[in-house]
């Protein structure tokens, strides 16, 4: 690639990253389409680049005003008036104050969410957010890409590195006069590991239940054949069919209609026993990554919860407990439910903010952490 072309590509990708920071859905596929479109244009003129990006990088109407403001902020020019007068009803940025539009432009750019404000929002405790901020967090959760957990199988497959494949080597040597010219190798193949999510929707978890259910939808949507989702409270409710709806809003509406015990009490021991009796032993939990999202306020018998957690730990590959209160200064697992479950937990995480939920989706569910006792 010529230096000039390389510099142009880096400049355009910097613009794409700016759009992503402002909340525009410029994913990898759209960025590639943008680069292909610009490759056929005169990049020294802003008008073609502006319209190529607008047509390829914007995925919905709410992206248009953000795109216009980002273009002005990044390139310092507005080549053409925006073709929309629609007001975007999101938070106005403090840091993102793009240069004033040229006189006669009718686009309303007061709806941008600042990149800096977004970073603050990502680390904020979900329970402390306003309704508008919760809506923005819900939108950002829907963009999380959950890694697929993998497990090794006993089946071996050809590979560039690994143990020597003697059979293939001997068969190949027969075609070369008995001289092995290549040393074929193989290693264990991988398959997707099952994931089971149990989300506490009791009253004490109500500030976090919506965000956790949205994250569960992301995981189920990404891996529908290998993921099961349940709500726990005063009763166990299987939510997997509702979670398989691709649209987050429609999926959460179906989930809300399916759950009969919103903001009630918590009977974790009884609900976990019901799950293991009906689903766990039949295969849903066997060898799976089991994720329980709860603050551990157990109204039932804590000894029953301890017994069922021991059962789950024997069946599952790893048990992850998500407690939003873990992020609070000085937190200690002192509730009866947490004390009962603690010996059987492999990973203990918070899940109180957008950043924590992203880490749960990528690092924990993706399997980048090894087990070995609860992590404080």
C-alpha positions in Angstrom: 0.0 0.0 0.0 1.3 3.4 -1.0 2.1 5.8 2.0 -0.6 8.2 0.8 -3.2 5.5 0.6 -2.2 4.2 4.0 -2.5 7.6 5.5 -6.0 8.1 4.0 -7.1 4.7 5.3 -5.9 5.6 8.8 -7.7 8.9 8.6 -11.0 7.3 7.6 -10.7 4.6 10.2 -10.1 7.3 12.8 -13.4 8.9 11.7 -15.1 5.5 12.0 -13.8 5.2 15.6 -15.1 8.7 16.3 -18.6 7.7 15.1 -18.5 4.6 17.3 -17.6 6.7 20.4 -20.6 8.9 19.6 -23.0 6.0 19.5 -23.3 5.5 15.7 -23.6 1.8 14.8 -20.6 1.7 12.5 -19.6 -1.9 12.8 -16.8 -3.7 11.0 -19.0 -4.6 8.0 -20.1 -1.0 7.5 -16.6 0.3 7.9 -15.4 -2.1 5.2 -18.2 -1.0 2.9 -17.2 2.6 3.6 -13.6 2.0 2.7 -14.6 0.2 -0.5 -16.9 3.1 -1.5 -14.3 5.8 -0.8 -11.7 3.8 -2.8 -13.6 4.7 -6.0 -13.9 8.4 -5.1 -11.8 11.5 -5.0 -10.9 11.7 -1.3 -9.6 15.3 -1.7 -13.2 16.5 -2.0 -15.4 16.3 1.1 -18.7 15.9 -0.6 -18.2 12.4 -1.9 -16.6 11.2 1.3 -19.5 12.7 3.3 -22.2 10.9 1.3 -20.3 7.7 1.1 -20.0 7.6 4.8 -23.6 8.6 5.4 -24.9 5.9 3.2 -22.7 3.1 4.5 -22.0 3.9 8.2 -25.5 5.0 9.4 -27.8 2.2 10.3 -30.9 4.2 11.5 -32.4 7.6 11.5 -31.0 8.5 14.9 -27.5 8.1 13.5 -27.8 10.9 11.0 -27.5 13.9 13.3 -24.7 12.3 15.1 -22.9 11.5 11.8 -23.3 15.2 10.7 -21.8 16.5 13.9 -19.0 14.0 13.9 -18.1 14.9 10.4 -17.9 18.6 11.2 -15.9 17.8 14.4 -13.5 15.4 12.7 -12.9 17.0 9.2 -13.8 20.6 10.1 -16.2 21.1 7.3 -19.8 20.4 6.4 -20.1 19.8 2.7 -23.8 19.6 2.4 -26.9 20.2 4.5 -28.3 17.2 6.3 -31.6 16.0 4.9 -33.3 15.6 8.2 -34.9 18.0 10.6 -35.6 15.3 13.2 -34.5 16.0 16.7 -32.6 13.2 18.5 -33.9 13.0 22.0 -30.7 11.8 23.8 -28.4 13.5 26.2 -26.5 16.6 25.0 -22.8 16.1 25.3 -20.6 18.4 27.4 -17.4 17.6 25.6 -18.8 17.2 22.1 -19.5 20.7 20.9 -18.9 20.5 17.2 -18.1 23.7 15.2 -21.1 25.8 14.3 -23.0 24.7 11.3 -22.9 26.8 8.2 -25.8 29.3 7.9 -28.8 27.6 6.4 -28.2 24.1 7.7 -31.3 22.8 9.2 -30.0 19.7 11.0 -30.5 19.6 14.8 -27.3 18.2 16.4 -28.3 18.8 20.0 -28.8 15.1 20.6 -25.2 13.9 20.7 -23.9 11.9 23.6 -20.4 12.9 24.3 -17.6 10.3 24.1 -16.5 11.4 27.5 -20.0 11.3 28.9 -20.4 7.8 27.5 -17.2 6.7 29.3 -18.7 8.1 32.6 -21.9 6.3 31.9 -20.1 3.0 31.2 -18.6 2.9 34.7 -21.6 4.3 36.6 -23.6 2.1 38.9 -26.8 1.2 37.0 -28.9 1.7 40.1 -27.9 5.4 40.2 -28.8 6.3 36.6 -31.8 8.4 35.4 -34.4 7.0 33.1 -32.7 8.6 30.0 -29.3 7.2 31.0 -30.8 3.7 31.6 -32.3 3.9 28.1 -28.8 4.7 26.7 -27.2 1.9 28.7 -29.9 -0.5 27.4 -29.0 0.5 23.8 -25.3 0.0 24.5 -25.9 -3.4 26.1 -27.7 -4.6 22.9 -24.4 -3.9 21.0 -22.3 -6.1 23.3 -20.9 -9.1 21.4 -20.6 -12.1 23.8 -17.8 -14.5 23.1 -18.8 -18.1 22.6 -17.3 -20.4 25.4 -15.5 -23.4 23.9 -14.6 -26.8 25.3 -12.1 -29.3 24.1 -13.3 -32.6 22.8 -11.5 -36.0 22.4 -11.8 -35.8 18.7 -8.6 -34.7 16.9 -8.4 -32.6 13.8 -5.6 -31.6 11.4 -3.6 -28.5 12.6 -0.4 -26.6 12.0 0.8 -27.4 15.5 0.2 -30.2 17.9 1.0 -33.8 18.2 2.4 -35.8 15.3 -0.2 -37.6 13.2 1.5 -40.9 12.5 -1.2 -42.4 10.2 -1.3 -39.4 7.9 2.5 -39.3 7.9 2.8 -43.0 6.9 0.1 -42.7 4.2 1.9 -39.7 2.7 5.2 -41.5 2.9 3.9 -44.3 0.7 3.4 -41.8 -2.1 7.0 -40.6 -1.8 8.9 -43.9 -1.7 8.8 -44.3 2.0 10.3 -40.9 2.7 8.2 -38.6 4.9 8.5 -35.2 3.3 5.9 -33.6 5.6 5.1 -34.1 9.3 1.3 -33.6 9.6 0.0 -32.7 13.0 -3.3 -32.6 14.9 -4.8 -31.3 18.0 -8.1 -31.7 19.9 -11.1 -30.0 18.2 -13.4 -27.6 20.1 -17.2 -27.3 20.5 -19.4 -24.7 22.0 -20.0 -25.0 25.7 -23.5 -24.6 27.1 -24.3 -21.5 29.1 -27.1 -21.3 31.7 -28.2 -18.0 33.2 -30.3 -17.7 36.3 -31.4 -14.0 36.8 -32.8 -12.9 40.2 -35.8 -10.6 39.5 -36.7 -10.1 43.2 -37.4 -6.7 44.7 -33.8 -6.2 46.0 -32.5 -6.8 42.5 -35.0 -4.7 40.7 -32.5 -1.8 39.9 -30.3 -4.3 38.0 -32.7 -6.9 36.7 -33.5 -5.2 33.4 -29.8 -4.7 32.5 -29.0 -8.3 33.4 -32.0 -9.7 31.4 -30.8 -7.6 28.4 -27.3 -9.1 28.7 -28.9 -12.6 28.9 -30.7 -11.7 25.7 -27.4 -10.8 24.0 -25.9 -14.2 25.1 -29.0 -16.2 24.0 -29.3 -14.3 20.7 -25.6 -14.9 19.9 -25.7 -18.6 20.8 -29.3 -19.8 20.7 -28.6 -23.5 20.5 -26.3 -23.6 23.5 -27.8 -21.1 26.0 -30.6 -21.4 28.5 -32.0 -18.4 30.5 -34.3 -18.5 33.6 -35.6 -16.0 36.0 -35.7 -16.8 39.7 -37.7 -15.2 42.5 -40.6 -16.9 44.1 -40.8 -19.3 41.2 -38.6 -20.5 38.3 -39.5 -19.3 34.8 -37.8 -20.5 31.6 -37.2 -17.5 29.4 -35.2 -19.0 26.5 -38.0 -19.0 23.9 -38.7 -15.3 24.6 -34.9 -14.5 24.5 -34.5 -16.0 21.1 -36.4 -13.0 19.5 -33.7 -10.9 17.8 -35.2 -7.5 18.6 -34.2 -6.5 22.1 -37.3 -4.5 22.8 -39.7 -7.2 21.6 -37.7 -9.8 23.5 -37.8 -7.9 26.8 -41.5 -7.2 26.3 -42.1 -11.0 25.9 -39.9 -11.7 28.9 -41.9 -9.2 31.1 -45.2 -10.9 30.1 -43.7 -14.3 30.9 -42.5 -13.5 34.4 -45.3 -13.7 37.0 -43.2 -12.8 40.1 -41.5 -9.5 39.3 -40.1 -7.7 42.4 -41.2 -10.4 44.8 -39.2 -12.4 47.3 -36.3 -14.7 46.8 -36.3 -18.5 47.2 -33.0 -19.3 45.6 -32.6 -22.7 47.2 -36.0 -23.9 46.1 -35.7 -22.4 42.6 -32.2 -23.9 42.1 -33.5 -27.3 43.2 -36.4 -27.0 40.7 -34.0 -26.1 38.0 -31.7 -29.0 38.7 -34.5 -31.5 39.0 -36.3 -30.4 35.8 -33.4 -29.2 33.6 -30.0 -29.7 35.1 -29.7 -33.4 35.3 -31.1 -33.8 31.8 -28.2 -31.9 30.4 -28.7 -28.2 30.6 -26.2 -27.8 33.5 -23.9 -30.8 32.8 -20.6 -29.4 31.7 -22.1 -25.9 31.3 -21.0 -22.5 32.4 -23.6 -21.7 35.1 -24.2 -18.0 35.8 -26.3 -16.9 38.8 -27.1 -13.2 39.1 -28.3 -12.4 42.6 -27.5 -10.4 45.7 -27.9 -13.5 47.8 -30.9 -12.3 49.9 -32.4 -15.7 50.6 -35.8 -15.8 52.3 -35.9 -19.6 52.3 -33.7 -22.2 54.0 -30.0 -21.3 53.4 -29.0 -24.9 54.0 -31.1 -25.9 51.0 -29.3 -23.4 48.9 -26.0 -24.8 50.0 -27.0 -28.3 49.1 -28.2 -27.3 45.7 -25.1 -25.2 45.0 -23.0 -28.2 45.7 -25.1 -30.2 43.2 -24.7 -27.5 40.6 -21.0 -27.3 41.2 -20.7 -31.1 40.6 -22.6 -30.9 37.3 -21.4 -27.6 35.8 -18.0 -26.9 34.4 -17.8 -23.6 36.3 -20.2 -21.6 38.5 -20.1 -17.8 38.2 -22.0 -15.6 40.7 -22.9 -12.0 39.7 -23.6 -9.7 42.6 -24.0 -6.0 41.8 -23.3 -5.1 45.4 -19.8 -6.5 45.1 -18.6 -3.1 43.7 -19.6 -1.2 46.8 -16.6 -0.3 49.1 -16.2 -2.6 52.0 -18.5 -5.3 50.6 -18.3 -8.7 52.1 -20.5 -11.8 51.3 -22.3 -11.8 54.7 -25.9 -12.5 53.7 -27.2 -16.0 54.4 -27.5 -16.8 50.7 -24.0 -15.7 49.8 -22.4 -17.5 52.8 -24.2 -20.7 51.7 -23.2 -20.4 48.1 -19.6 -19.1 48.6 -17.8 -22.4 48.9 -19.2 -23.6 45.5 -18.5 -20.5 43.4 -15.7 -20.5 40.9 -15.9 -16.8 39.8 -17.4 -13.9 41.8 -18.1 -10.7 39.7 -20.1 -7.5 40.2 -22.1 -6.7 37.0 -23.2 -3.4 38.4 -22.2 -1.2 35.4 -22.0 -1.4 31.6 -18.3 -2.0 31.8 -18.8 -4.8 34.3 -21.5 -6.4 32.1 -19.2 -6.2 29.0 -16.4 -7.9 31.0 -18.9 -10.6 32.1 -19.9 -11.2 28.4 -16.4 -11.3 27.0 -13.9 -12.3 29.7 -16.1 -14.6 31.9 -18.5 -16.1 29.4 -15.8 -16.1 26.8 -13.7 -18.3 29.1 -10.6 -16.2 29.4 -10.5 -16.7 33.2 -9.6 -20.0 34.6 -11.5 -21.4 37.6 -10.0 -21.9 41.0 -12.2 -20.4 43.7 -14.1 -17.2 44.1 -12.4 -14.0 43.1 -12.9 -11.2 45.5 
